[in-house]
Amino acid sequence: MKQISIFGIIMIFVCLIAWSLQTDKTIAQVPQTQKTEVKKPMNANGKTPVLVELFTSEGCSSCPPADRVLSQLEKEQTNADIEIITLALHVDYWNYLGWRDEFSAARYSQRQSGYAERFKLDSIYTPQMVVDGQTQFVGSDLGTAQKAISEAAKTSKTNIEFSATEDKIKVKISDLPAHENSYVWLAIAEDNLKTSVKRGENSGKTLAHVSVAREMKLLGNLASTDKNFETEVELKLSPNWKKENVKFVAFVQGEKTKRIFAVNKYKLNG
């Protein structure tokens, strides 16, 4: 009896060890919960696009430093994951100071007034930079611009596709993220512009510009339920514009919040 009991105890002990090892093995084989990776919005270049608008004027002595900041953002593209898409919108309310900015237009002043209402500002001013329609600040502040751009890159956007023929350009937007009622805009901009200012606050200076908005067209409206948009517009360039410097910037912007839900650019010279 004593031998049988010892044998039985030994067998029970062996079984317990085997069960324990099997349990450890089973636990080790259970895969850990996979982390859900949030996919960043990307354009065709694999980058997150961010729209940076600068309201500026050749008649404003505070604007040249902001013009240089915009040029730096456009040319250096310091963040490998972000494509900074810039627009310089020259307002017309400084023209009375003795120098008429040839790139200025009332429609850009009106657009800036819309931002003033959105941001609850008492007045409009230059130079003013607006990032993705959500953040505004003095346009010559490079540090604030870089921070705002990095923050804006976290928001969801969709890509915009372009195609062009000799006389038409097609804009196609697919799979828009959740959005409010919005507008679809197309800006025609020109790089590498210079002006020798003869009068006014910047008299005697030669001012260099990038991404100067030559024209801005409303392509259409999007209801909050619309996910796709496609249109084709006639391609007309002024004889005064250099074709190799022209680019198109299309974007979807919320009617009330001014948020940018999609943005991309296209250059005729590739």
Buried (B, 14 or more C-beta within 10 A) or exposed (E): EEEEEEEEEEEEEEEEEEEEEEEEEEEEEEEEEEEEEEEBBBBEEEBBBBBBBBBBBBBBBBBBBBBBBBBBBBEEEEBEEBBBBBBBBBBBBBBEBBBBBEBBBEBBBEBBBEBBEBBEBEEBBBBBBBBBBBBBBBBBBBEBBBBBBBBBBEBBBBBBBBEBEEEEBBBBBEEBEEBBEBBBBBBBBBBEBEBEBEEBBBEEBEBBBBBBBBBBEEBBEBEEEBEEBEBBEEBEBEEEBEEEBBBBBBBBBBBEBBBBBBBBBBBBEE
